[in-house]
Amino acid sequence: MGNRTARILSALLFLSVSLIFNAQVFADDLLLTSFESATKSDLGTEMGTWTSNPLDSSQGTTMETIDVYGVMGRTGSTHVAKITYDVATNGPALNGIYIMLNKMNLAPYKNLTFLIKGDPDKGFTTKFSVTLTSSSGQRATCRVTGITDNWQKISIPVKKFLATGTMGNLSNIVELDVTFDDMTVDAKEGVLYMDEIRLTTD
């Protein structure tokens, strides 16, 4: 009886591990935000702007949702985020936008993607950073480059975040930040348009 029970328990354990593994392998793409709102993500979590020094009014980021036509060849209008950033101040400057992720497991996903373009009239940086923060406070940052005044899809391999910073795994991610800092950007102030931040399995 004991051996039979042990075999059953082993089989159940194997089945449970298999189900978890397959659930990760066959995870669907996940839309984090389509910027229908400037304060709530498509996950229902909080989203907004931040600055490292709230007392310094000469720097900061603002975000609003606007209607834009012809995003990536689409017909009709689309809600996108208009992100106005400013790090042109004396001393260090660091600000951006955030999306709360509620201890999300990013391991089943291959890429973090989003649509983006710069404003040719207002000016824009061609590079900035994307940062993930875990529930234990570990951070990992990837730099985004090559932004132009035309819409394009940027894709960051999720595993690339593990090669930077102090993050040991991707199982408990609480926040995603788009970050502008005076040491990274190549235009200290400007406007970017962003849409559809996703986690994808392709």
Buried (B, 14 or more C-beta within 10 A) or exposed (E): EEEEEEEEEEEEEEEEEEEEEEEEEEBEEBBBBBBEEBEBBBBEBEBEBBBBBEEBEEBBBBBEBEEBEEBEEEEEEBBBBBBBBBBBBEEEBBBBBBBBBBEBBBBBBBBBBBBBBBBEEEEBBBBBBBBBBBBEEBBBBBEBEEBEEEBEEBEBEBEEBBEBBEBEEBEBBBBBBBBBBBEBBEBBBBBBBBBBBBBBBE
